[in-house]
Amino acid sequence: MISDFYTYFLFVVINTLDIGMLYYLVHNITSPRNKWLSVKEQTKRPSVTLKAVAFGISHSATMGFFAYFFAEEIFFRIGSILLILLIIRLITKERWGNVIIIYAIAFLFIFAIQAILIIFLQLLGISIIYIALISQMLGFIMCIYMYRYVSFYKTFIFIKNKLSRLEFLILTPFIILMSVAVYYSAGISENVFIVLILAALSLSIVVGAYMMIQYAKKLSAKSHHIASLLEGLDYLVKTINDPREIQRHYIDTLKRIEFEIPENDFCLDDHKTNIIEFIENKKMSRQVKVQIVKNVKFFCRNRNVSLPMMIYMLSTLLDNAFDTKTKKPLFVDMTVVAHQLEITVANASDKKSPTEIAQMFDDGVSSKKGNHGYGLPNLSRIVKSYKGDIVVNCDYRSEYKSHYLTITIRIKEFG
């Protein structure tokens, strides 16, 4: 009787450690890390609430009971996997497709580290039940360590933005089958186990290789197109002295390669007027009808940031604001002096947490389909190259009865 209770207790502890590993790994996969961004976010460890602890213990006791009496049943293994998927769904509030990705990353990590630990412990001649316990404990410690020093978040973002629904349908059953196959105790023969593992790995490699090749092709074609365009424009400005002729060739070049650049009526050396004109023309080209309140102060050229780069920064912030489809006024403030540049764009937005704000600056994070989610990350790298800062706030404006997301770029020549 005491021996049976002791074995049951070990099953409960093992399942508790399972939940602990899952807890840290899920937070590791879904929590963004942005060290330079001016958002105060605690990333040392996820908060462990009493509710989470109570849930973990109750789940572990229940699963420990079923593991003790039904460990050999394949339906128990499938049921436990489905329960884990449900737990991830409740923790993250992600769509089911993303839940599958989170589970796959967490499972592959746990499988990899435990396979190594189990092989090592078996060589020491330790009993099977203690091997399971020790490997769980060491795996739990490694999950905590990984959370503190290594982030899986960008891996999650990359995968979820590259997988199509068809690829989800193909990969999901293999991920679940591979999870079941890991357990010899589920009654699966060794040959079937090997076949399932090889099939899952082979499919993952084939799909992954295909995705990477397609992505590389698109990236290469886009880069080559832009590189060739810049070579032509570089030749133009270095060989022709007449500004009007340069302007004529420049406009003709963009039209020939079907670059959709609005025709702006700029004034010579009147940069304040030109920036206001640029904002209005961009609004028209994007077919946006929202009111834009502009406050542009251009005192003199900035010694650090060139005029094209200023327009690039402003344009990226405007694109981000336009993409929200807000009907409430946008606010644009821009101050340019010799030693400092400040650009601010504010637009109505849903209330955003520090985590959601940080996610905006991670590659590929976007609610829109297609080639989106790279504007703000690219902008952040450019600003960082100037040793500048991006400050983001989300405050409630009572006069518009809405939260406003305000993004400010600040660049100083010194420090």
C-alpha positions in Angstrom: 0.0 0.0 0.0 2.8 2.4 0.9 4.7 1.4 -2.2 1.6 2.1 -4.3 1.1 5.5 -2.8 4.8 6.3 -3.2 4.6 5.4 -7.0 1.4 7.4 -7.4 3.0 10.4 -5.6 6.0 10.2 -8.0 3.5 10.3 -11.0 1.9 13.5 -9.5 5.3 15.1 -9.1 6.3 14.2 -12.6 3.1 15.7 -14.0 3.6 18.9 -11.8 7.0 19.3 -13.4 5.5 18.8 -16.8 3.1 21.7 -16.2 6.0 23.8 -14.9 8.0 23.2 -18.0 5.0 24.0 -20.2 4.3 27.2 -18.2 7.8 28.6 -18.7 8.1 27.5 -22.3 4.8 28.9 -23.4 5.7 32.3 -21.8 9.2 32.1 -23.4 7.6 31.4 -26.9 4.9 34.1 -26.6 6.7 36.9 -24.7 8.6 39.5 -26.9 12.0 40.7 -25.8 13.0 44.2 -26.9 15.9 45.5 -24.8 16.4 48.9 -26.5 12.7 49.9 -26.9 11.5 52.5 -24.4 8.8 50.2 -22.9 9.1 49.1 -19.3 8.4 45.4 -19.4 9.5 42.8 -16.8 11.0 39.9 -18.7 13.1 38.2 -16.0 10.3 35.7 -15.3 6.6 35.2 -15.8 4.3 36.0 -12.9 3.3 32.9 -11.0 -0.1 33.6 -9.5 -2.0 31.5 -6.8 -4.6 30.7 -9.4 -1.9 29.3 -11.7 -0.3 27.2 -8.9 -3.7 25.9 -7.8 -4.6 24.9 -11.3 -1.2 23.3 -11.8 -1.5 21.2 -8.7 -5.1 20.1 -9.4 -4.2 19.2 -13.0 -1.1 17.3 -11.9 -3.0 15.3 -9.2 -5.7 14.4 -11.8 -3.2 13.5 -14.5 -1.0 11.6 -12.0 -4.0 9.4 -11.1 -4.8 8.6 -14.8 -1.1 8.1 -15.5 -0.8 5.6 -12.7 -3.8 3.5 -13.7 -4.0 4.1 -17.5 -0.4 4.8 -18.6 -0.5 1.9 -21.1 -3.6 3.3 -22.8 -3.1 5.2 -26.1 -6.3 7.1 -25.5 -4.9 8.5 -22.3 -1.9 9.8 -24.2 -4.0 11.4 -26.9 -6.4 12.9 -24.3 -3.5 14.4 -22.3 -2.1 16.0 -25.5 -5.5 17.5 -26.3 -5.7 18.8 -22.8 -2.3 20.4 -23.1 -3.4 22.1 -26.3 -6.5 23.4 -24.5 -4.3 24.7 -21.6 -2.1 26.6 -24.1 -5.1 28.1 -25.7 -6.4 29.3 -22.4 -3.0 30.7 -21.3 -2.2 32.5 -24.6 -5.6 33.4 -26.0 -4.0 32.6 -29.4 -5.8 31.1 -32.4 -5.7 27.3 -32.7 -3.2 27.4 -35.5 -0.8 29.3 -33.3 -1.5 27.0 -30.4 -0.3 24.1 -32.5 2.9 26.0 -33.3 3.5 26.8 -29.6 2.9 23.2 -28.7 5.2 22.0 -31.4 8.1 24.2 -30.3 7.6 23.4 -26.6 7.3 19.6 -27.4 10.4 19.5 -29.6 12.4 21.3 -27.0 11.3 19.1 -24.1 11.7 16.0 -26.3 15.3 17.0 -27.2 16.5 17.8 -23.7 14.8 14.8 -22.1 16.0 12.4 -24.7 19.6 13.4 -24.0 19.0 13.3 -20.2 17.3 9.9 -20.3 20.1 8.3 -22.4 22.7 9.7 -19.9 20.8 8.5 -16.9 20.2 5.0 -18.4 24.0 4.7 -18.7 24.2 5.2 -15.0 21.9 2.2 -14.4 19.2 4.2 -12.6 15.7 2.8 -12.2 13.1 3.8 -14.8 10.8 5.6 -12.4 13.7 7.7 -11.0 15.0 8.4 -14.5 11.6 10.0 -15.3 11.7 12.0 -12.1 15.3 13.2 -12.4 14.9 14.1 -16.2 11.8 16.1 -15.4 13.5 18.0 -12.6 16.5 18.8 -14.8 14.3 19.7 -17.7 12.3 22.1 -15.5 15.5 23.8 -14.4 16.6 24.1 -18.0 13.3 25.7 -19.0 13.7 28.3 -16.3 17.3 29.0 -17.4 16.2 29.2 -21.1 13.5 31.7 -20.2 16.0 34.0 -18.5 18.7 33.9 -21.2 17.2 32.6 -24.5 14.0 33.7 -26.3 12.0 31.5 -28.6 9.7 34.4 -29.5 11.1 35.3 -32.9 11.1 31.7 -33.9 7.3 31.6 -33.1 6.7 34.8 -35.0 8.6 33.6 -38.1 6.8 30.3 -38.2 3.3 31.6 -37.6 3.7 34.2 -40.4 5.1 31.7 -42.9 2.9 28.6 -42.5 -0.2 28.5 -44.6 -3.5 26.8 -43.5 -2.7 23.8 -45.8 0.7 23.3 -44.1 -1.1 23.5 -40.8 -3.4 20.7 -41.8 -0.5 18.6 -43.0 1.7 19.2 -40.0 -0.9 19.0 -37.1 -1.6 15.3 -37.2 2.0 14.4 -37.5 2.9 16.6 -34.5 0.3 14.8 -32.5 1.3 11.4 -33.7 4.9 12.2 -33.0 3.9 13.2 -29.4 2.1 9.9 -28.9 4.9 7.9 -30.5 7.4 9.2 -28.0 5.8 7.1 -25.3 6.7 3.5 -25.6 4.2 2.8 -22.8 1.4 3.7 -25.2 1.6 0.2 -26.7 3.1 1.3 -30.0 5.6 -1.1 -31.4 9.2 0.0 -32.0 8.9 -0.2 -35.8 5.8 2.0 -35.8 7.5 4.4 -33.4 10.5 4.7 -35.8 8.3 5.1 -38.9 6.2 7.9 -37.2 9.3 9.7 -36.0 11.0 9.6 -39.4 7.8 10.6 -41.2 7.2 13.6 -39.0 10.8 14.7 -39.2 11.0 14.2 -43.0 7.8 16.1 -43.5 9.0 19.0 -41.3 12.3 19.1 -43.2 10.7 19.0 -46.6 8.1 21.7 -45.8 10.7 23.8 -44.0 13.1 23.6 -46.9 10.4 24.5 -49.4 9.3 27.5 -47.3 12.8 28.7 -47.0 13.5 28.4 -50.7 10.3 30.3 -51.6 11.1 33.0 -49.1 14.7 33.3 -50.3 13.5 33.6 -53.9 11.1 36.4 -53.1 13.6 38.2 -51.0 16.3 37.9 -53.6 14.1 39.2 -56.4 13.0 42.1 -54.3 16.5 43.0 -53.2 17.8 42.7 -56.8 15.0 45.0 -58.1 15.8 47.7 -55.5 19.6 47.3 -56.0 19.3 47.8 -59.7 17.1 50.8 -59.3 19.5 52.4 -56.9 22.4 51.8 -59.2 20.6 53.6 -62.0 19.7 56.5 -59.8 23.3 56.6 -58.5 24.6 56.9 -62.0 22.0 59.6 -62.8 23.0 62.0 -59.9 26.7 61.4 -60.5 26.8 62.2 -64.2 24.1 64.9 -64.7 24.5 68.4 -63.3 21.1 69.9 -64.3 18.6 69.3 -61.4 15.6 69.5 -63.7 17.0 66.8 -66.0 17.7 64.6 -63.0 14.1 65.2 -61.8 12.7 64.3 -65.2 14.8 61.1 -65.6 14.0 60.1 -62.0 10.2 60.4 -62.4 10.4 58.5 -65.7 12.5 55.7 -64.2 10.0 55.2 -61.4 7.1 55.1 -63.8 8.8 52.6 -66.1 9.3 50.0 -63.3 5.8 50.8 -61.9 6.8 52.2 -58.6 3.7 53.9 -57.2 5.2 57.3 -56.1 2.8 60.2 -56.0 3.8 63.3 -58.0 4.5 66.0 -55.4 4.6 69.7 -56.1 7.6 70.6 -54.0 9.1 74.1 -53.6 12.8 74.7 -53.8 14.4 75.0 -50.3 11.0 75.4 -48.6 11.2 72.2 -46.6 8.4 73.0 -44.2 5.9 73.4 -47.0 7.3 70.4 -48.8 6.9 68.1 -45.8 3.3 69.3 -45.4 2.8 68.6 -49.1 4.3 65.2 -48.7 1.9 64.3 -45.9 -1.2 65.4 -47.9 0.0 63.6 -51.1 0.6 60.4 -49.2 -2.8 60.7 -47.7 -4.3 61.0 -51.2 -2.2 58.2 -52.6 -3.4 55.9 -49.8 -7.0 57.0 -50.4 -7.3 58.0 -46.7 -10.0 60.5 -45.8 -9.0 61.0 -42.2 -8.2 64.5 -41.0 -4.5 65.1 -40.3 -3.5 67.9 -37.8 0.0 68.9 -38.8 2.6 70.9 -36.8 5.8 71.1 -38.7 8.7 73.2 -37.6 11.7 73.1 -40.0 14.3 75.6 -38.8 17.3 74.3 -40.6 18.8 71.1 -42.0 19.7 68.5 -39.4 23.5 67.7 -39.4 22.9 64.1 -38.6 19.9 62.8 -40.5 19.5 63.5 -44.2 16.3 64.7 -45.8 15.5 61.4 -47.5 15.9 59.5 -44.2 13.6 62.0 -42.5 10.9 61.4 -45.1 11.5 57.6 -44.7 10.9 57.8 -41.0 7.8 60.1 -41.4 6.4 57.9 -44.1 6.8 54.7 -42.1 4.9 56.2 -39.1 2.2 57.5 -41.4 1.8 54.1 -43.0 1.4 52.5 -39.6 -1.3 55.1 -38.7 -3.1 54.8 -42.0 -3.2 51.0 -41.7 -5.4 51.3 -38.5 -8.3 52.5 -40.7 -9.2 55.0 -38.0 -11.7 57.7 -38.8 -10.6 60.0 -36.0 -8.0 62.7 -36.5 -4.3 61.9 -36.8 -1.7 64.2 -35.3 1.7 64.8 -36.8 4.4 66.9 -35.1 7.8 67.4 -36.6 10.7 69.5 -35.3 13.9 69.8 -37.3 16.9 71.8 -36.0 20.7 71.4 -36.6 21.4 69.1 -33.7 18.0 67.4 -33.0 15.2 65.7 -34.9 11.8 64.8 -33.4 8.9 63.2 -35.3 5.7 62.2 -33.7 2.6 60.6 -35.2 -0.5 59.9 -33.0 -3.5 57.9 -34.1 -6.6 56.5 -32.4 -6.1 52.9 -31.4 -7.3 50.2 -29.1 -5.8 50.3 -25.6 -2.4 48.5 -25.9 -0.4 46.8 -23.1 3.4 47.1 -22.9 3.7 43.6 -24.4 1.5 44.5 -27.4 3.5 47.7 -28.0 6.7 45.7 -27.9 5.3 43.2 -30.4 4.8 46.0 -32.9 8.6 46.2 -33.3 9.2 42.5 -34.0 9.7 41.3 -37.5 6.6 40.0 -39.2 4.1 40.9 -36.5 1.0 42.3 -38.2 -2.7 41.8 -38.2 -2.7 42.4 -42.0 -2.1 39.7 -44.7 0.8 39.7 -47.1 4.2 41.4 -46.9 3.4 43.4 -43.7 4.9 43.6 -40.2 8.3 44.9 -41.2 7.9 48.7 -41.4 8.3 49.5 -37.6 11.1 46.8 -37.1 13.0 48.3 -40.0 12.4 51.8 -38.7 13.6 50.8 -35.2 16.9 49.5 -36.7 17.4 52.8 -38.6 16.7 54.9 -35.6 19.1 52.8 -33.5 21.8 53.3 -36.1 21.5 57.1 -35.4 21.7 56.4 -31.7 18.2 57.6 -31.4 15.2 56.5 -29.4 11.6 55.5 -30.1 9.1 56.3 -27.3 5.7 54.8 -27.4 2.7 55.8 -25.3 -1.0 54.8 -25.4 -3.1 57.4 -23.5 -6.8 58.1 -23.4 -8.0 61.4 -25.0 -11.3 62.3 -23.6 -12.1 64.8 -26.4 -12.1 62.0 -28.9 -13.3 59.3 -26.5 -10.6 57.0 -27.6 -7.1 55.8 -26.7 -4.4 57.3 -28.9 -1.2 55.5 -29.8 1.7 58.0 -30.0 5.0 57.0 -31.5 7.9 59.5 -31.2 11.3 59.4 -32.8 14.0 61.4 -31.1 17.5 61.7 -32.6 20.2 64.0 -31.2 23.6 64.6 -32.8 25.5 64.1 -29.6 24.5 61.5 -26.9 
